[in-house]
Amino acid sequence: MGFIIIKITCPTIEEARRISTHLLQKKLISSANFFPVKSFFWWKDKIDNSNEIVTIAKTRKENWEKVKSEVKKMHSYETPCILKIDVEANEDFGSWVKSETK
């Protein structure tokens, strides 16, 4: 079984919590961490910036499409950042992720 982390940026901690709680309740992720960041990016032909919250969600590889779909439905951004990163987990943590997700 493979594992992934999914990086999601949100405009507020409230939105990050709402999305993460929903994913946890559906057993699509095992846990989430939040980090405040200052983001710089191209948007509508100019360089823009904003304060954002990065969510790092841990799950099984096979949950990627479901997580991506659920986040898109709930996210306030026109073009949300939802990135999949393949990872390896130590055995105990991997077993825990597996036991906490569908």
Sequence and secondary structure as in RCSB ss.txt:
>XXXX:A:sequence
MGFIIIKITCPTIEEARRISTHLLQKKLISSANFFPVKSFFWWKDKIDNSNEIVTIAKTRKENWEKVKSEVKKMH
SYETPCILKIDVEANEDFGSWVKSETK
>XXXX:A:secstr
  EEEEEEEESSHHHHHHHHHHHHHTTS SEEEEEEEEEEEEETTEEEEEEEEEEEEEEEGGGHHHHHHHHHHH 
 SSS  EEEEEE   HHHHHHHHHH  
